Amino acid sequence: MTSLSLPDIAAQTVPHATALEWVGMCGIALPVVFEQQRVSAVADAGVSLDDAQARGIHMSRLYLALKQLESAPLDCSALRRLLDSFLASHTGLSNRASVRIAFNHLLKRSALVSPLAGWKHYPVEIKAHLSGEMFHVELFMDIAYSSTCPCSAALARQLIQESFAKRFMDESAVDPKAVLSWLGTTEGVVATPHSQRSRARLQVRLGEGADALPFTALIDAAEQALGTAVQTAVKRADEQAFALANGQNLMFCEDAARRLHQALRQEEQLSGFHIRVEHAESLHAHDAVAASQWRW
């Protein structure tokens, strides 16, 4: 009995044909090696369909090509080889290729004062594009931090001043010990500034010649600029140090965006970036948002 060849429906031509900007797959489970750690990632892979007469692309070829990333360290060179293989497997069909890879980047963070330490995960994404000889890589990362409102801090200080005047203004001589004791009561500190969990979303484009994916360096630079990154394991001394950092580091969303802009401008491996910060207001039911960009 003669076996029949399997039909290739994708090779059929179609009427009313139109070229397509992108065709591929999203949400592919993929283990990748990043900074000597194997991490669980999700990938989107695709190519353009420039042959308007072709029914479709060969998705299985893209899927199989992703196996390259299971053992090779993840960097710009590996991404370029991957996209080259996408196009090589679609000669005559496609001229452009792209891949997106998302995972949680784990970093161990020390407490502010105590010897404790803990892990933080940072959602990160990589997007690589290849069109002819034009190849570029973009990185995305989310950074959580605390922000204390300068306006509410000023208003709280005023209420504390009024409370102090009410308690001590009629006394001819103020006893420092009495003031010290009073400051340790709820009557002494009658109001506190409001703080909120905040988020910075960074999108950067790597310059030509870059090979490493500098997530750790960029996250470190951003957290140093912000000054109040959220903590992991803490003791009371660390919590007090965090309260001090917030009190000495008041910022509106505009302040946070400007700090990040200046920090990223110092990163020579970048050819452009976009910044978006969101302060999840504790006073309002809406968020305060600011954005900035450079060469985007």
HELIX and SHEET records of a PDB file:
HELIX    1   1 ILE A    9  ALA A   11  5                                   3    
HELIX    2   2 MET A   59  ALA A   65  1                                   7    
HELIX    3   3 LEU A   66  GLU A   70  5                                   5    
HELIX    4   4 CYS A   76  ALA A   88  1                                  13    
HELIX    5   5 PRO A  150  PHE A  168  1                                  19    
HELIX    6   6 PRO A  176  LEU A  183  1                                   8    
HELIX    7   7 PHE A  215  LEU A  226  1                                  12    
HELIX    8   8 ARG A  236  GLY A  247  1                                  12    
HELIX    9   9 CYS A  253  ARG A  265  1                                  13    
SHEET    1   A 8 LEU A  20  PHE A  34  0                                        
SHEET    2   A 8 GLN A  37  LEU A  49 -1                                        
SHEET    3   A 8 ARG A  96  SER A 110 -1                                        
SHEET    4   A 8 ALA A 117  SER A 131 -1                                        
SHEET    5   A 8 MET A 134  THR A 148 -1                                        
SHEET    6   A 8 SER A 195  LEU A 206 -1                                        
SHEET    7   A 8 LEU A 270  HIS A 279 -1                                        
SHEET    8   A 8 ALA A 288  TRP A 294 -1                                        
END                                                                             
